């Protein structure tokens, strides 16, 4: 006899049951891999995680990305959750603070890379002209190195350098996934940094 319960109906029933659970019961179900408990945990605390991330990062799109990372990370690491050390909410918020800190670290690293590229461009000059000419020369060197990059890396970095767009804004403008934008940015910056350092050494 065929059951009238399909997979989606079973999951829906589980979600409905999870909605009535206490936080403690939800934590127990989450820890043993009950997917309906993951859905309910996101329903209860997803907005809170997003709000905290937005306040710290100042970028709603980046905060969405971090919120997703938090719940994916929590689910993948659910065996590490110990109800004896705190509630599921507290544990998830702990992960959120770590993910936000990671995002801020990546942002700082990106800024350092940009500064390193500018510094490398300056040191690549055979002579040190007056300050206005310095600026023009740096611009020419950066433009030349940008032109050597693959097309998508060029596009992403031009938007970052010349339009002062965040990675989330670039993703929205280009239609590329945020992770792809981050990857193009990182690879493009490293290629430019390496090439400019080599050029600077050649002139030394």
Biotite code that builds the C-alpha atoms (Angstrom):
import biotite.structure as struc

atoms = struc.array([
    struc.Atom([0.000, 0.000, 0.000], chain_id="A", res_id=1, res_name="UNK", atom_name="CA", element="C"),
    struc.Atom([1.411, 3.370, -0.988], chain_id="A", res_id=2, res_name="UNK", atom_name="CA", element="C"),
    struc.Atom([1.701, 5.917, 1.788], chain_id="A", res_id=3, res_name="UNK", atom_name="CA", element="C"),
    struc.Atom([-0.037, 9.218, 1.176], chain_id="A", res_id=4, res_name="UNK", atom_name="CA", element="C"),
    struc.Atom([2.823, 10.940, 2.922], chain_id="A", res_id=5, res_name="UNK", atom_name="CA", element="C"),
    struc.Atom([5.441, 12.243, 0.473], chain_id="A", res_id=6, res_name="UNK", atom_name="CA", element="C"),
    struc.Atom([8.852, 13.480, 1.488], chain_id="A", res_id=7, res_name="UNK", atom_name="CA", element="C"),
    struc.Atom([7.753, 17.134, 1.434], chain_id="A", res_id=8, res_name="UNK", atom_name="CA", element="C"),
    struc.Atom([4.708, 16.359, 3.566], chain_id="A", res_id=9, res_name="UNK", atom_name="CA", element="C"),
    struc.Atom([6.856, 14.589, 6.136], chain_id="A", res_id=10, res_name="UNK", atom_name="CA", element="C"),
    struc.Atom([9.228, 17.564, 6.267], chain_id="A", res_id=11, res_name="UNK", atom_name="CA", element="C"),
    struc.Atom([6.305, 19.982, 6.571], chain_id="A", res_id=12, res_name="UNK", atom_name="CA", element="C"),
    struc.Atom([4.950, 17.947, 9.479], chain_id="A", res_id=13, res_name="UNK", atom_name="CA", element="C"),
    struc.Atom([8.395, 18.046, 11.078], chain_id="A", res_id=14, res_name="UNK", atom_name="CA", element="C"),
    struc.Atom([8.648, 21.816, 10.655], chain_id="A", res_id=15, res_name="UNK", atom_name="CA", element="C"),
    struc.Atom([5.228, 22.245, 12.235], chain_id="A", res_id=16, res_name="UNK", atom_name="CA", element="C"),
    struc.Atom([6.298, 20.098, 15.171], chain_id="A", res_id=17, res_name="UNK", atom_name="CA", element="C"),
    struc.Atom([9.562, 22.005, 15.556], chain_id="A", res_id=18, res_name="UNK", atom_name="CA", element="C"),
    struc.Atom([7.681, 25.291, 15.700], chain_id="A", res_id=19, res_name="UNK", atom_name="CA", element="C"),
    struc.Atom([6.035, 24.192, 18.935], chain_id="A", res_id=20, res_name="UNK", atom_name="CA", element="C"),
    struc.Atom([9.273, 23.032, 20.567], chain_id="A", res_id=21, res_name="UNK", atom_name="CA", element="C"),
    struc.Atom([10.992, 24.808, 23.418], chain_id="A", res_id=22, res_name="UNK", atom_name="CA", element="C"),
    struc.Atom([14.443, 26.197, 22.681], chain_id="A", res_id=23, res_name="UNK", atom_name="CA", element="C"),
    struc.Atom([15.932, 23.266, 24.615], chain_id="A", res_id=24, res_name="UNK", atom_name="CA", element="C"),
    struc.Atom([13.983, 20.711, 22.599], chain_id="A", res_id=25, res_name="UNK", atom_name="CA", element="C"),
    struc.Atom([14.919, 22.478, 19.394], chain_id="A", res_id=26, res_name="UNK", atom_name="CA", element="C"),
    struc.Atom([18.588, 22.289, 20.377], chain_id="A", res_id=27, res_name="UNK", atom_name="CA", element="C"),
    struc.Atom([18.334, 18.558, 21.012], chain_id="A", res_id=28, res_name="UNK", atom_name="CA", element="C"),
    struc.Atom([16.732, 17.955, 17.620], chain_id="A", res_id=29, res_name="UNK", atom_name="CA", element="C"),
    struc.Atom([19.258, 20.192, 15.878], chain_id="A", res_id=30, res_name="UNK", atom_name="CA", element="C"),
    struc.Atom([22.167, 18.332, 17.441], chain_id="A", res_id=31, res_name="UNK", atom_name="CA", element="C"),
    struc.Atom([20.962, 14.954, 16.132], chain_id="A", res_id=32, res_name="UNK", atom_name="CA", element="C"),
    struc.Atom([20.426, 16.271, 12.592], chain_id="A", res_id=33, res_name="UNK", atom_name="CA", element="C"),
    struc.Atom([16.690, 16.986, 12.414], chain_id="A", res_id=34, res_name="UNK", atom_name="CA", element="C"),
    struc.Atom([16.386, 19.274, 9.361], chain_id="A", res_id=35, res_name="UNK", atom_name="CA", element="C"),
    struc.Atom([13.068, 20.670, 10.569], chain_id="A", res_id=36, res_name="UNK", atom_name="CA", element="C"),
    struc.Atom([14.946, 21.996, 13.614], chain_id="A", res_id=37, res_name="UNK", atom_name="CA", element="C"),
    struc.Atom([17.390, 23.782, 11.315], chain_id="A", res_id=38, res_name="UNK", atom_name="CA", element="C"),
    struc.Atom([14.470, 25.466, 9.547], chain_id="A", res_id=39, res_name="UNK", atom_name="CA", element="C"),
    struc.Atom([12.925, 26.471, 12.855], chain_id="A", res_id=40, res_name="UNK", atom_name="CA", element="C"),
    struc.Atom([16.258, 27.760, 14.211], chain_id="A", res_id=41, res_name="UNK", atom_name="CA", element="C"),
    struc.Atom([16.576, 29.978, 11.143], chain_id="A", res_id=42, res_name="UNK", atom_name="CA", element="C"),
    struc.Atom([12.962, 31.173, 11.578], chain_id="A", res_id=43, res_name="UNK", atom_name="CA", element="C"),
    struc.Atom([13.598, 32.080, 15.211], chain_id="A", res_id=44, res_name="UNK", atom_name="CA", element="C"),
    struc.Atom([17.039, 33.641, 15.022], chain_id="A", res_id=45, res_name="UNK", atom_name="CA", element="C"),
    struc.Atom([17.862, 34.336, 11.383], chain_id="A", res_id=46, res_name="UNK", atom_name="CA", element="C"),
    struc.Atom([16.648, 37.943, 11.614], chain_id="A", res_id=47, res_name="UNK", atom_name="CA", element="C"),
    struc.Atom([18.691, 38.498, 14.773], chain_id="A", res_id=48, res_name="UNK", atom_name="CA", element="C"),
    struc.Atom([21.860, 37.171, 13.122], chain_id="A", res_id=49, res_name="UNK", atom_name="CA", element="C"),
    struc.Atom([21.209, 39.369, 10.071], chain_id="A", res_id=50, res_name="UNK", atom_name="CA", element="C"),
    struc.Atom([20.643, 42.451, 12.241], chain_id="A", res_id=51, res_name="UNK", atom_name="CA", element="C"),
    struc.Atom([23.871, 41.923, 14.195], chain_id="A", res_id=52, res_name="UNK", atom_name="CA", element="C"),
    struc.Atom([25.840, 41.327, 10.982], chain_id="A", res_id=53, res_name="UNK", atom_name="CA", element="C"),
    struc.Atom([24.372, 44.416, 9.312], chain_id="A", res_id=54, res_name="UNK", atom_name="CA", element="C"),
    struc.Atom([25.224, 46.642, 12.269], chain_id="A", res_id=55, res_name="UNK", atom_name="CA", element="C"),
    struc.Atom([28.819, 45.405, 12.382], chain_id="A", res_id=56, res_name="UNK", atom_name="CA", element="C"),
    struc.Atom([29.458, 45.308, 8.633], chain_id="A", res_id=57, res_name="UNK", atom_name="CA", element="C"),
    struc.Atom([27.337, 48.245, 7.471], chain_id="A", res_id=58, res_name="UNK", atom_name="CA", element="C"),
    struc.Atom([26.447, 46.323, 4.300], chain_id="A", res_id=59, res_name="UNK", atom_name="CA", element="C"),
    struc.Atom([23.127, 44.485, 4.010], chain_id="A", res_id=60, res_name="UNK", atom_name="CA", element="C"),
    struc.Atom([24.222, 42.290, 1.098], chain_id="A", res_id=61, res_name="UNK", atom_name="CA", element="C"),
    struc.Atom([27.381, 41.181, 2.881], chain_id="A", res_id=62, res_name="UNK", atom_name="CA", element="C"),
    struc.Atom([25.294, 40.598, 6.019], chain_id="A", res_id=63, res_name="UNK", atom_name="CA", element="C"),
    struc.Atom([22.995, 38.264, 4.054], chain_id="A", res_id=64, res_name="UNK", atom_name="CA", element="C"),
    struc.Atom([26.025, 36.291, 2.929], chain_id="A", res_id=65, res_name="UNK", atom_name="CA", element="C"),
    struc.Atom([27.336, 36.077, 6.498], chain_id="A", res_id=66, res_name="UNK", atom_name="CA", element="C"),
    struc.Atom([23.915, 35.019, 7.830], chain_id="A", res_id=67, res_name="UNK", atom_name="CA", element="C"),
    struc.Atom([23.863, 32.137, 5.374], chain_id="A", res_id=68, res_name="UNK", atom_name="CA", element="C"),
    struc.Atom([27.400, 31.186, 6.381], chain_id="A", res_id=69, res_name="UNK", atom_name="CA", element="C"),
    struc.Atom([26.366, 31.155, 10.048], chain_id="A", res_id=70, res_name="UNK", atom_name="CA", element="C"),
    struc.Atom([23.539, 28.668, 9.618], chain_id="A", res_id=71, res_name="UNK", atom_name="CA", element="C"),
    struc.Atom([25.436, 26.503, 7.138], chain_id="A", res_id=72, res_name="UNK", atom_name="CA", element="C"),
    struc.Atom([28.381, 26.455, 9.538], chain_id="A", res_id=73, res_name="UNK", atom_name="CA", element="C"),
    struc.Atom([26.141, 25.684, 12.513], chain_id="A", res_id=74, res_name="UNK", atom_name="CA", element="C"),
    struc.Atom([24.476, 22.822, 10.679], chain_id="A", res_id=75, res_name="UNK", atom_name="CA", element="C"),
    struc.Atom([27.739, 21.340, 9.456], chain_id="A", res_id=76, res_name="UNK", atom_name="CA", element="C"),
    struc.Atom([29.216, 21.611, 12.938], chain_id="A", res_id=77, res_name="UNK", atom_name="CA", element="C"),
    struc.Atom([26.092, 20.587, 14.839], chain_id="A", res_id=78, res_name="UNK", atom_name="CA", element="C"),
    struc.Atom([27.893, 17.718, 16.568], chain_id="A", res_id=79, res_name="UNK", atom_name="CA", element="C"),
    struc.Atom([29.923, 20.344, 18.362], chain_id="A", res_id=80, res_name="UNK", atom_name="CA", element="C"),
    struc.Atom([26.840, 21.811, 20.000], chain_id="A", res_id=81, res_name="UNK", atom_name="CA", element="C"),
    struc.Atom([26.688, 21.007, 23.726], chain_id="A", res_id=82, res_name="UNK", atom_name="CA", element="C"),
    struc.Atom([23.413, 21.929, 25.438], chain_id="A", res_id=83, res_name="UNK", atom_name="CA", element="C"),
    struc.Atom([25.199, 21.746, 28.771], chain_id="A", res_id=84, res_name="UNK", atom_name="CA", element="C"),
    struc.Atom([27.292, 24.781, 27.841], chain_id="A", res_id=85, res_name="UNK", atom_name="CA", element="C"),
    struc.Atom([24.449, 27.006, 26.691], chain_id="A", res_id=86, res_name="UNK", atom_name="CA", element="C"),
    struc.Atom([21.358, 27.309, 24.532], chain_id="A", res_id=87, res_name="UNK", atom_name="CA", element="C"),
    struc.Atom([21.266, 26.738, 20.775], chain_id="A", res_id=88, res_name="UNK", atom_name="CA", element="C"),
    struc.Atom([20.576, 30.451, 20.320], chain_id="A", res_id=89, res_name="UNK", atom_name="CA", element="C"),
    struc.Atom([23.699, 31.391, 22.290], chain_id="A", res_id=90, res_name="UNK", atom_name="CA", element="C"),
    struc.Atom([25.785, 28.902, 20.317], chain_id="A", res_id=91, res_name="UNK", atom_name="CA", element="C"),
    struc.Atom([24.509, 30.199, 16.980], chain_id="A", res_id=92, res_name="UNK", atom_name="CA", element="C"),
    struc.Atom([25.158, 33.817, 17.995], chain_id="A", res_id=93, res_name="UNK", atom_name="CA", element="C"),
    struc.Atom([28.692, 32.819, 18.966], chain_id="A", res_id=94, res_name="UNK", atom_name="CA", element="C"),
    struc.Atom([29.191, 31.490, 15.447], chain_id="A", res_id=95, res_name="UNK", atom_name="CA", element="C"),
    struc.Atom([27.686, 34.710, 14.081], chain_id="A", res_id=96, res_name="UNK", atom_name="CA", element="C"),
    struc.Atom([30.213, 36.879, 15.919], chain_id="A", res_id=97, res_name="UNK", atom_name="CA", element="C"),
    struc.Atom([33.063, 34.732, 14.567], chain_id="A", res_id=98, res_name="UNK", atom_name="CA", element="C"),
    struc.Atom([31.759, 34.925, 10.992], chain_id="A", res_id=99, res_name="UNK", atom_name="CA", element="C"),
    struc.Atom([31.371, 38.706, 11.229], chain_id="A", res_id=100, res_name="UNK", atom_name="CA", element="C"),
    struc.Atom([34.918, 38.982, 12.588], chain_id="A", res_id=101, res_name="UNK", atom_name="CA", element="C"),
    struc.Atom([36.137, 36.836, 9.670], chain_id="A", res_id=102, res_name="UNK", atom_name="CA", element="C"),
    struc.Atom([34.338, 39.119, 7.197], chain_id="A", res_id=103, res_name="UNK", atom_name="CA", element="C"),
    struc.Atom([35.937, 42.212, 8.757], chain_id="A", res_id=104, res_name="UNK", atom_name="CA", element="C"),
    struc.Atom([39.348, 40.537, 8.602], chain_id="A", res_id=105, res_name="UNK", atom_name="CA", element="C"),
    struc.Atom([38.863, 39.761, 4.893], chain_id="A", res_id=106, res_name="UNK", atom_name="CA", element="C"),
    struc.Atom([37.846, 43.379, 4.312], chain_id="A", res_id=107, res_name="UNK", atom_name="CA", element="C"),
    struc.Atom([40.990, 44.644, 6.075], chain_id="A", res_id=108, res_name="UNK", atom_name="CA", element="C"),
    struc.Atom([43.127, 42.240, 4.065], chain_id="A", res_id=109, res_name="UNK", atom_name="CA", element="C"),
    struc.Atom([41.540, 43.542, 0.864], chain_id="A", res_id=110, res_name="UNK", atom_name="CA", element="C"),
    struc.Atom([42.365, 47.133, 1.853], chain_id="A", res_id=111, res_name="UNK", atom_name="CA", element="C"),
    struc.Atom([45.939, 46.154, 2.686], chain_id="A", res_id=112, res_name="UNK", atom_name="CA", element="C"),
    struc.Atom([46.263, 44.504, -0.728], chain_id="A", res_id=113, res_name="UNK", atom_name="CA", element="C"),
    struc.Atom([45.022, 47.662, -2.443], chain_id="A", res_id=114, res_name="UNK", atom_name="CA", element="C"),
    struc.Atom([47.531, 49.730, -0.451], chain_id="A", res_id=115, res_name="UNK", atom_name="CA", element="C"),
    struc.Atom([50.298, 47.267, -1.324], chain_id="A", res_id=116, res_name="UNK", atom_name="CA", element="C"),
    struc.Atom([49.473, 47.549, -5.019], chain_id="A", res_id=117, res_name="UNK", atom_name="CA", element="C"),
    struc.Atom([49.585, 51.339, -4.864], chain_id="A", res_id=118, res_name="UNK", atom_name="CA", element="C"),
    struc.Atom([52.886, 51.206, -2.979], chain_id="A", res_id=119, res_name="UNK", atom_name="CA", element="C"),
    struc.Atom([54.316, 48.730, -5.487], chain_id="A", res_id=120, res_name="UNK", atom_name="CA", element="C"),
    struc.Atom([53.204, 50.970, -8.346], chain_id="A", res_id=121, res_name="UNK", atom_name="CA", element="C"),
    struc.Atom([55.008, 53.907, -6.761], chain_id="A", res_id=122, res_name="UNK", atom_name="CA", element="C"),
    struc.Atom([58.231, 51.959, -6.212], chain_id="A", res_id=123, res_name="UNK", atom_name="CA", element="C"),
    struc.Atom([58.096, 50.697, -9.810], chain_id="A", res_id=124, res_name="UNK", atom_name="CA", element="C"),
    struc.Atom([58.832, 54.203, -11.100], chain_id="A", res_id=125, res_name="UNK", atom_name="CA", element="C"),
    struc.Atom([62.475, 54.596, -12.294], chain_id="A", res_id=126, res_name="UNK", atom_name="CA", element="C"),
    struc.Atom([62.610, 58.146, -10.864], chain_id="A", res_id=127, res_name="UNK", atom_name="CA", element="C"),
    struc.Atom([60.636, 60.059, -8.275], chain_id="A", res_id=128, res_name="UNK", atom_name="CA", element="C"),
    struc.Atom([59.009, 63.039, -10.017], chain_id="A", res_id=129, res_name="UNK", atom_name="CA", element="C"),
    struc.Atom([57.026, 65.739, -8.295], chain_id="A", res_id=130, res_name="UNK", atom_name="CA", element="C"),
    struc.Atom([53.920, 64.673, -6.407], chain_id="A", res_id=131, res_name="UNK", atom_name="CA", element="C"),
    struc.Atom([51.372, 65.435, -9.197], chain_id="A", res_id=132, res_name="UNK", atom_name="CA", element="C"),
    struc.Atom([53.396, 63.412, -11.695], chain_id="A", res_id=133, res_name="UNK", atom_name="CA", element="C"),
    struc.Atom([53.644, 60.617, -9.115], chain_id="A", res_id=134, res_name="UNK", atom_name="CA", element="C"),
    struc.Atom([49.888, 60.390, -9.044], chain_id="A", res_id=135, res_name="UNK", atom_name="CA", element="C"),
    struc.Atom([49.632, 60.278, -12.829], chain_id="A", res_id=136, res_name="UNK", atom_name="CA", element="C"),
    struc.Atom([52.364, 57.654, -13.072], chain_id="A", res_id=137, res_name="UNK", atom_name="CA", element="C"),
    struc.Atom([50.690, 55.462, -10.429], chain_id="A", res_id=138, res_name="UNK", atom_name="CA", element="C"),
    struc.Atom([47.446, 55.710, -12.364], chain_id="A", res_id=139, res_name="UNK", atom_name="CA", element="C"),
    struc.Atom([49.140, 54.733, -15.632], chain_id="A", res_id=140, res_name="UNK", atom_name="CA", element="C"),
    struc.Atom([50.918, 51.779, -14.021], chain_id="A", res_id=141, res_name="UNK", atom_name="CA", element="C"),
    struc.Atom([47.733, 50.533, -12.360], chain_id="A", res_id=142, res_name="UNK", atom_name="CA", element="C"),
    struc.Atom([45.775, 50.914, -15.586], chain_id="A", res_id=143, res_name="UNK", atom_name="CA", element="C"),
    struc.Atom([48.457, 49.026, -17.508], chain_id="A", res_id=144, res_name="UNK", atom_name="CA", element="C"),
    struc.Atom([48.432, 46.155, -15.010], chain_id="A", res_id=145, res_name="UNK", atom_name="CA", element="C"),
    struc.Atom([44.629, 46.065, -14.989], chain_id="A", res_id=146, res_name="UNK", atom_name="CA", element="C"),
    struc.Atom([44.636, 45.730, -18.772], chain_id="A", res_id=147, res_name="UNK", atom_name="CA", element="C"),
    struc.Atom([46.698, 42.537, -18.462], chain_id="A", res_id=148, res_name="UNK", atom_name="CA", element="C"),
    struc.Atom([44.184, 40.781, -16.225], chain_id="A", res_id=149, res_name="UNK", atom_name="CA", element="C"),
    struc.Atom([41.438, 38.406, -17.437], chain_id="A", res_id=150, res_name="UNK", atom_name="CA", element="C"),
    struc.Atom([38.282, 40.291, -18.394], chain_id="A", res_id=151, res_name="UNK", atom_name="CA", element="C"),
    struc.Atom([36.172, 39.514, -15.312], chain_id="A", res_id=152, res_name="UNK", atom_name="CA", element="C"),
    struc.Atom([39.018, 40.345, -12.921], chain_id="A", res_id=153, res_name="UNK", atom_name="CA", element="C"),
    struc.Atom([39.467, 43.640, -14.788], chain_id="A", res_id=154, res_name="UNK", atom_name="CA", element="C"),
    struc.Atom([35.774, 44.448, -14.478], chain_id="A", res_id=155, res_name="UNK", atom_name="CA", element="C"),
    struc.Atom([35.621, 43.718, -10.769], chain_id="A", res_id=156, res_name="UNK", atom_name="CA", element="C"),
    struc.Atom([38.774, 45.641, -9.879], chain_id="A", res_id=157, res_name="UNK", atom_name="CA", element="C"),
    struc.Atom([37.911, 48.652, -12.048], chain_id="A", res_id=158, res_name="UNK", atom_name="CA", element="C"),
    struc.Atom([34.609, 48.937, -10.178], chain_id="A", res_id=159, res_name="UNK", atom_name="CA", element="C"),
    struc.Atom([36.435, 48.657, -6.854], chain_id="A", res_id=160, res_name="UNK", atom_name="CA", element="C"),
    struc.Atom([39.218, 51.127, -7.730], chain_id="A", res_id=161, res_name="UNK", atom_name="CA", element="C"),
    struc.Atom([37.449, 53.725, -9.841], chain_id="A", res_id=162, res_name="UNK", atom_name="CA", element="C"),
    struc.Atom([33.824, 53.549, -8.677], chain_id="A", res_id=163, res_name="UNK", atom_name="CA", element="C"),
    struc.Atom([34.621, 52.742, -5.027], chain_id="A", res_id=164, res_name="UNK", atom_name="CA", element="C"),
    struc.Atom([32.014, 49.965, -4.968], chain_id="A", res_id=165, res_name="UNK", atom_name="CA", element="C"),
    struc.Atom([31.872, 47.281, -2.303], chain_id="A", res_id=166, res_name="UNK", atom_name="CA", element="C"),
    struc.Atom([32.057, 43.633, -3.328], chain_id="A", res_id=167, res_name="UNK", atom_name="CA", element="C"),
    struc.Atom([28.340, 43.264, -2.633], chain_id="A", res_id=168, res_name="UNK", atom_name="CA", element="C"),
    struc.Atom([27.573, 46.255, -4.890], chain_id="A", res_id=169, res_name="UNK", atom_name="CA", element="C"),
    struc.Atom([29.799, 44.824, -7.623], chain_id="A", res_id=170, res_name="UNK", atom_name="CA", element="C"),
    struc.Atom([27.947, 41.512, -7.390], chain_id="A", res_id=171, res_name="UNK", atom_name="CA", element="C"),
    struc.Atom([24.630, 43.317, -7.740], chain_id="A", res_id=172, res_name="UNK", atom_name="CA", element="C"),
    struc.Atom([25.872, 45.436, -10.652], chain_id="A", res_id=173, res_name="UNK", atom_name="CA", element="C"),
    struc.Atom([27.415, 42.545, -12.592], chain_id="A", res_id=174, res_name="UNK", atom_name="CA", element="C"),
    struc.Atom([25.005, 39.771, -11.639], chain_id="A", res_id=175, res_name="UNK", atom_name="CA", element="C"),
    struc.Atom([27.923, 37.620, -10.475], chain_id="A", res_id=176, res_name="UNK", atom_name="CA", element="C"),
    struc.Atom([27.631, 35.612, -7.242], chain_id="A", res_id=177, res_name="UNK", atom_name="CA", element="C"),
    struc.Atom([29.274, 37.404, -4.311], chain_id="A", res_id=178, res_name="UNK", atom_name="CA", element="C"),
    struc.Atom([31.702, 34.515, -3.845], chain_id="A", res_id=179, res_name="UNK", atom_name="CA", element="C"),
    struc.Atom([32.812, 34.843, -7.479], chain_id="A", res_id=180, res_name="UNK", atom_name="CA", element="C"),
    struc.Atom([33.371, 38.577, -7.066], chain_id="A", res_id=181, res_name="UNK", atom_name="CA", element="C"),
    struc.Atom([35.498, 37.924, -3.976], chain_id="A", res_id=182, res_name="UNK", atom_name="CA", element="C"),
    struc.Atom([37.507, 35.294, -5.836], chain_id="A", res_id=183, res_name="UNK", atom_name="CA", element="C"),
    struc.Atom([38.131, 37.567, -8.852], chain_id="A", res_id=184, res_name="UNK", atom_name="CA", element="C"),
    struc.Atom([39.130, 40.408, -6.516], chain_id="A", res_id=185, res_name="UNK", atom_name="CA", element="C"),
    struc.Atom([41.588, 38.284, -4.558], chain_id="A", res_id=186, res_name="UNK", atom_name="CA", element="C"),
    struc.Atom([43.188, 36.707, -7.625], chain_id="A", res_id=187, res_name="UNK", atom_name="CA", element="C"),
    struc.Atom([43.373, 39.969, -9.538], chain_id="A", res_id=188, res_name="UNK", atom_name="CA", element="C"),
    struc.Atom([44.947, 41.812, -6.624], chain_id="A", res_id=189, res_name="UNK", atom_name="CA", element="C"),
    struc.Atom([47.557, 39.120, -6.106], chain_id="A", res_id=190, res_name="UNK", atom_name="CA", element="C"),
    struc.Atom([48.490, 39.066, -9.817], chain_id="A", res_id=191, res_name="UNK", atom_name="CA", element="C"),
    struc.Atom([48.810, 42.849, -9.912], chain_id="A", res_id=192, res_name="UNK", atom_name="CA", element="C"),
    struc.Atom([50.798, 42.950, -6.683], chain_id="A", res_id=193, res_name="UNK", atom_name="CA", element="C"),
    struc.Atom([53.234, 40.307, -7.904], chain_id="A", res_id=194, res_name="UNK", atom_name="CA", element="C"),
    struc.Atom([53.709, 41.927, -11.311], chain_id="A", res_id=195, res_name="UNK", atom_name="CA", element="C"),
    struc.Atom([54.244, 45.404, -9.871], chain_id="A", res_id=196, res_name="UNK", atom_name="CA", element="C"),
    struc.Atom([56.779, 44.087, -7.352], chain_id="A", res_id=197, res_name="UNK", atom_name="CA", element="C"),
    struc.Atom([58.673, 42.366, -10.180], chain_id="A", res_id=198, res_name="UNK", atom_name="CA", element="C"),
    struc.Atom([58.606, 45.541, -12.275], chain_id="A", res_id=199, res_name="UNK", atom_name="CA", element="C"),
    struc.Atom([59.824, 47.571, -9.304], chain_id="A", res_id=200, res_name="UNK", atom_name="CA", element="C"),
    struc.Atom([62.703, 45.147, -8.761], chain_id="A", res_id=201, res_name="UNK", atom_name="CA", element="C"),
    struc.Atom([63.683, 45.381, -12.429], chain_id="A", res_id=202, res_name="UNK", atom_name="CA", element="C"),
    struc.Atom([64.021, 49.141, -12.111], chain_id="A", res_id=203, res_name="UNK", atom_name="CA", element="C"),
    struc.Atom([65.983, 48.902, -8.864], chain_id="A", res_id=204, res_name="UNK", atom_name="CA", element="C"),
])
